[in-house]
Amino acid sequence: MSVRLVIAASALLSLACSPAPKAAFNPWPKTGASLPASNLFDAGFWKHWGDGQAELASYDFSITRYREPRRGIAVAIFVTETFSAARNVKVDRADPSNPDHFPVLKLNLVEDFQTGVYDYNTMTSAFVALKAANGIADGTPAKVVYSSQEWCGQVFHQLAFGPTAIRETSHSYFDSEGEQDGTLPARAEGISEDSLPFWARQLARPALNPGESRSVPFLPSLQRSRLTHKPLAWTEATLRREAASREVTVPAGRFDAELWTAAIKDGPTVTFFVEKADAHRILKWESSDGEKAELIGVKRMKYWEMNSEKGEAALKELGISGRPRRTT
């Protein structure tokens, strides 16, 4: 082999072994948010949510699947993070001076339940912008991701929210769905069902006074789309915050709660029972189509640092246990 060929081959090998450059996320036009800034994320918000910890809450969970009620467990994790406006992902190192970086509040909602011989493991990640970015207002979703794993296969569905459109990407093992990319129109006053847990905690738009109700454009949750095998499409819902609080008893104890409801047009009504005290933790939620969850335990912690075997002891504080042996 000639020297020239050896050099060329070495260069090709070097390129093959080098990591591929990261493809930049195509950013939304740098238009201003269509809604004025809210007062949701004031100093009181940051005093509670800016302490570097996450809130972990466990729930006794049930859902109707294949026309039968299914019992399971749900865990909701709320934590603040820093996002990249250009790449629409969490940054490795937050830099307050970087104009590309903006804060979000993340919810990871994990739901596990059994269906006959096999189980479902689902997860929804929703990110609400804490300041205007990419042409969307604070208090509105920046991104929602859903995945489901069960013994037939797995699916992935993502929404990236922009000022005029929502980018939709999905991957599925179902032939009729397959690999899909598309867009949905954005609705400035609309709300995604996946952001309702934020809204009921007064951590997302629209803000409602006690006793107030409002009809808004409504986008069903990615899980609802998944389990009903229906494509996403805007509909309407009437949101309401009840005027009076009531006492609610759940496995975690007895609380004074406010009721927040979303009555979906031609669909179910979803109700959140939210702690009236400042933390506004979700005590339970229920839907007229059979889904229900009740709080077992809740604690703030840096769970990502608790990944050794000793960290499993913290599960007891949430009222749940680690996975048992699956064999006899």
BELMO-V454357 format. One record per helix or strand. SS is the DSSP state (H for helix, E for strand). FROM is the first residue (numbers start at 0). TO is the last residue. If there is no record, write none. Layout:
# BELMO-V454357
SS_FROM_TO, SS_FROM_TO
This chain:
# BELMO-V454357
H_2_16, H_42_48, E_53_64, E_67_83, E_89_89, E_100_114, E_117_128, E_132_132, E_135_135, E_140_149, E_152_160, E_164_170, E_178_184, E_190_191, H_192_199, E_212_218, H_221_227, E_233_240, E_245_249, E_252_263, E_268_274, E_281_286, E_291_300, H_302_304, H_308_317
